[in-house]
Amino acid sequence: MRDVHRRYGLTVAPTRLLLLTVALSIGAVACGSPDADTVAGNAGGGSPTPTSAPNPAAGGGDRAVTDLPDVEVVDLASGDTVNLQSLAAAGKPTLLWFWAPHCTFCMREAPELLAFADAHGDAVHILGIGARDDLDLAHEFVDRTDTDTLAMLWDPSGETWIHYGVTNQPTVVVLSPEGEVQGTWFRDFDEDGILAAAGLT
């Protein structure tokens, strides 16, 4: 490998190469195919996978506000660029809904998310985090799905997806009030499972 690097003048550091590979893997996967239904360790393609694994960014200990990654996102309602950490809610579990504008499965799941928000939005903090495609298509998705009543965000870097191990969409990740991952679901909006993971049953 060193000879190849010398011969072709490649000087990519191993760490940077690894990050680039992970980022490109997100761009290469669409809504998900039967061969790519793996999200944060879920190989069931639609089966819920509640976990108790901590979020590496949480750092342990009690926190008043959910620990979210330090990532700049666009608030689709206002058009402002904000830090995701500034959108955390104190004392509440958080539901992260990962979506993409082109994703037909996301469009089908959006009504379930809206119904959940109507029923449980006071108890669960809900953030929709989109990526892939472009900002104009993101706005079209929000208009088409009537999700403009939710906190819908656009992450052009895809860093939040990498942080939570999301490779397909729609994916639901439930966080404890301290920011620990309590459950992950891919293409299966399991209301009962989500409420249990959020500690509300």
C-alpha positions as CSV (number, residue, x, y, z in Angstrom):
1,M,0.0,0.0,0.0
2,R,2.9,2.4,0.8
3,D,4.3,1.7,-2.7
4,V,1.0,2.6,-4.2
5,H,0.8,5.8,-2.2
6,R,4.4,6.7,-3.4
7,R,3.8,5.8,-7.0
8,Y,0.6,7.8,-7.3
9,G,1.3,10.5,-4.8
10,L,-1.5,9.6,-2.5
11,T,-1.2,11.2,0.9
12,V,-4.6,10.6,2.5
13,A,-4.2,10.0,6.2
14,P,-5.8,6.7,7.4
15,T,-8.2,8.4,9.7
16,R,-9.4,10.9,7.1
17,L,-9.8,8.0,4.6
18,L,-12.0,6.1,7.1
19,L,-14.2,9.2,7.6
20,L,-14.5,9.7,3.9
21,T,-15.5,6.1,3.3
22,V,-18.2,6.3,6.0
23,A,-19.6,9.5,4.5
24,L,-19.6,8.1,1.0
25,S,-21.5,5.0,2.2
26,I,-24.4,7.2,3.3
27,G,-24.5,8.9,-0.1
28,A,-24.5,5.5,-1.9
29,V,-27.5,4.0,-0.1
30,A,-31.0,5.2,-1.1
31,C,-34.2,4.4,0.8
32,G,-32.8,0.9,1.3
33,S,-33.0,-2.3,-0.6
34,P,-33.5,-5.8,0.8
35,D,-29.7,-6.3,0.7
36,A,-29.1,-3.0,2.6
37,D,-31.6,-3.1,5.4
38,T,-29.0,-2.5,8.1
39,V,-29.4,0.4,10.4
40,A,-27.4,0.7,13.6
41,G,-27.1,-3.1,13.8
42,N,-30.7,-3.9,12.6
43,A,-30.6,-6.4,9.9
44,G,-34.3,-7.3,10.1
45,G,-35.6,-4.7,7.6
46,G,-38.4,-3.2,9.5
47,S,-38.1,-4.9,12.8
48,P,-37.6,-2.8,15.9
49,T,-34.3,-3.1,17.7
50,P,-34.6,-1.5,21.1
51,T,-31.2,-1.2,22.8
52,S,-29.7,0.2,25.9
53,A,-26.4,1.1,24.4
54,P,-25.3,4.6,25.4
55,N,-24.7,7.4,22.9
56,P,-20.9,7.8,22.7
57,A,-21.4,11.6,22.9
58,A,-23.4,11.5,26.1
59,G,-20.4,11.1,28.3
60,G,-22.3,9.5,31.1
61,G,-23.8,11.1,34.2
62,D,-27.1,12.9,34.7
63,R,-27.8,15.9,32.4
64,A,-30.6,18.3,32.4
65,V,-30.7,18.5,28.6
66,T,-30.5,15.7,26.0
67,D,-26.9,15.4,24.8
68,L,-27.1,15.9,21.0
69,P,-24.1,16.0,18.6
70,D,-22.4,19.3,17.8
71,V,-23.7,19.7,14.2
72,E,-24.9,22.6,12.1
73,V,-28.3,22.0,10.6
74,V,-30.9,24.1,8.7
75,D,-34.2,24.8,10.4
76,L,-36.5,24.3,7.4
77,A,-39.2,26.5,8.9
78,S,-37.1,29.6,9.3
79,G,-34.2,28.8,6.9
80,D,-31.7,29.6,9.7
81,T,-28.6,27.5,10.3
82,V,-28.6,26.4,13.9
83,N,-26.6,24.1,16.1
84,L,-28.4,20.8,16.7
85,Q,-27.5,21.0,20.4
86,S,-29.4,24.3,20.7
87,L,-32.6,22.3,19.9
88,A,-32.4,19.9,22.8
89,A,-35.2,19.8,25.3
90,A,-34.6,19.5,29.0
91,G,-36.1,16.6,30.9
92,K,-37.7,14.9,27.9
93,P,-36.9,11.8,25.8
94,T,-36.2,12.7,22.2
95,L,-37.4,11.0,19.0
96,L,-35.1,11.5,16.0
97,W,-36.8,10.8,12.7
98,F,-34.2,10.4,9.8
99,W,-35.7,11.0,6.4
100,A,-34.7,11.9,2.8
101,P,-36.7,13.9,0.3
102,H,-36.7,11.2,-2.4
103,C,-37.7,8.4,0.0
104,T,-41.2,7.1,-0.7
105,F,-41.1,5.0,2.5
106,C,-40.6,8.3,4.4
107,M,-43.6,9.8,2.8
108,R,-45.7,6.7,3.8
109,E,-44.4,6.9,7.4
110,A,-44.9,10.7,7.8
111,P,-48.6,10.4,8.7
112,E,-47.7,7.9,11.5
113,L,-45.1,10.4,12.8
114,L,-47.7,13.2,12.7
115,A,-50.2,11.1,14.6
116,F,-47.6,10.2,17.2
117,A,-46.7,13.9,17.6
118,D,-50.4,14.8,18.1
119,A,-50.8,12.2,20.8
120,H,-47.4,12.4,22.5
121,G,-45.7,15.6,21.4
122,D,-46.0,17.1,24.9
123,A,-44.0,14.2,26.4
124,V,-41.6,13.4,23.6
125,H,-39.4,15.9,21.9
126,I,-39.5,15.2,18.1
127,L,-36.8,16.3,15.6
128,G,-36.9,15.3,12.0
129,I,-33.4,15.2,10.4
130,G,-33.2,15.0,6.7
131,A,-30.2,14.5,4.4
132,R,-29.3,13.5,0.9
133,D,-30.7,15.2,-2.3
134,D,-30.8,19.0,-1.8
135,L,-32.4,21.8,0.2
136,D,-35.1,22.6,-2.4
137,L,-36.3,19.0,-2.4
138,A,-36.3,19.0,1.4
139,H,-38.7,21.9,1.4
140,E,-40.9,20.1,-1.2
141,F,-40.9,17.0,1.0
142,V,-42.0,18.9,4.1
143,D,-44.8,20.7,2.1
144,R,-46.0,17.4,0.5
145,T,-46.1,15.5,3.8
146,D,-47.5,18.3,5.9
147,T,-44.7,17.8,8.4
148,D,-44.1,21.6,8.6
149,T,-45.9,21.4,12.0
150,L,-42.8,19.6,13.4
151,A,-39.2,20.6,13.9
152,M,-37.9,19.5,10.5
153,L,-34.2,20.0,10.0
154,W,-31.8,19.6,7.1
155,D,-28.3,18.2,7.7
156,P,-26.3,18.8,4.5
157,S,-23.2,17.2,6.0
158,G,-24.9,14.0,7.1
159,E,-22.9,14.1,10.3
160,T,-25.9,13.3,12.5
161,W,-26.6,10.2,10.4
162,I,-23.0,9.1,10.9
163,H,-23.2,9.8,14.6
164,Y,-26.2,7.6,15.1
165,G,-25.2,4.9,12.6
166,V,-28.1,5.6,10.2
167,T,-27.6,4.2,6.7
168,N,-31.2,4.0,5.5
169,Q,-34.4,5.9,6.0
170,P,-36.8,6.3,7.5
171,T,-35.1,5.5,10.8
172,V,-36.4,6.3,14.2
173,V,-33.9,6.7,17.1
174,V,-35.2,7.2,20.6
175,L,-33.0,9.0,23.1
176,S,-33.3,9.1,26.9
177,P,-33.5,12.6,28.5
178,E,-29.7,12.3,28.9
179,G,-29.1,11.5,25.3
180,E,-28.5,7.7,25.5
181,V,-29.9,5.6,22.6
182,Q,-32.8,3.6,23.9
183,G,-34.1,2.1,20.6
184,T,-33.8,2.1,16.9
185,W,-36.4,1.3,14.3
186,F,-36.1,1.1,10.5
187,R,-39.2,1.3,8.4
188,D,-41.4,0.3,11.3
189,F,-43.0,3.1,13.3
190,D,-43.8,1.0,16.3
191,E,-45.7,3.4,18.6
192,D,-45.8,1.0,21.5
193,G,-42.1,0.1,21.3
194,I,-41.2,3.8,20.9
195,L,-43.2,4.8,24.0
196,A,-41.6,1.9,26.0
197,A,-38.1,3.0,24.9
198,A,-39.0,6.6,25.9
199,G,-40.1,5.4,29.3
200,L,-43.7,6.4,28.9
201,T,-45.4,3.0,29.4
